[in-house]
Amino acid sequence: MPPEYDQAWTDEAIARFERIEARQAAYERAIRAVEVIVRSPDGNVEVTVAADGEVRAVSIDGQPRADILETLRSAGEAATWAREKVRAKELGDYQPLMPR
């Protein structure tokens, strides 16, 4: 005898999953939209960063420093690359339930 499925339970589970996905997407948009500015104690260095961790601007003594900003972005990309290498080594072909 094939197993019985509760259609109402299945529908509610799907609806709940969709609500969670929508809230996650809204959260991710919100943290990308919020910025904070951090200054060094002497006020010479200023960094603008989004709530998601993205460094948006760097200035030293009031002068924008694109070279430092680009270096910080490259460092973030390098960290992502390193995490992926460690994941591949430690978890092998394990596939997460949700795509990245």
N, C-alpha and C positions, 0 to 999 in steps of 0.2 A: 504494500500500500504506500503510495507516495506521501511525503510529508505535507501537512496542511500549512498554509500561510495565512496570516492575519493581514488582510489587505489594508485595513485601517492603520495598524501598527506600522506597516511598511511605508504607507503614504506619509505618516507623521514623522518617521525617521528621515525620509527624504526631504521633507519640508524643513525639519530642524537642521539638517546638514546644509541646506541652501541658505538658511538664515545665518548660520555660523560663518559660511563662506562670505556672505555679504557684509557681515560685521567685521570680519578679518580684513576685507578689502577696504572698508571705510577707515579702519584703524590705520592701515598702511598708508592711505592717502593723507590722513591727519598727521601722522608723525613726519611725513615728508614736508608738510606745509609749515610746521612750527620750527622757528629758528631761535637760537639763543646766542648771545655774544659773551665771550669770556675774555677778560683782560688780565694781563700779568699784574702782580702787585705794584710794580712801578709805572704801569700804564703804557709802557712802550710797545707791548705786543697785544694784538687783538685778534681773536679767532671767532668767526661766525660758523656755527655748526647747527645742522638740522637735528631734530629729535631722533632721527633714524641713524645718526652717527656720521652722516656725510659732512665733511668739512667744506663749507661754501666760500669762505674768504679768509685770508690772512693778511694782516698789515703790521708793519713794524715802523714805529715812530710816525704813524699816520700815513705811511706809503704802502699801497697795495703790493703784495709780493706774490706774483703769479708763479714764480719758480718754486717757492716753498709750497704753495697750494698744489701744484702739479706733482711735486715729490710726495706729498701726503696722499694724493689720489693714487699714485702708483703704488705706494706702500699698502693701501687698502686692497688694491687689486692683487698684489703679491700675497697678502694674507689670505684672500679668497682662494687663490691658486693653491697655496700651501694646505689649507683646510681640505680642499678637494683631493689632494694627493694623499693626505693622512686618511681621509675617509675611504678612498679606494684601497689603501693598504690594509686598514683595520677591518673594514666591513666587506671588502671584496665585492661580490656581485649581489649583495643584499639590496633589494629594491624597496624604497620607502612606500608606504601605503598611498601617500599623496605626492604627486609630481611637484618638483621644486619650481 
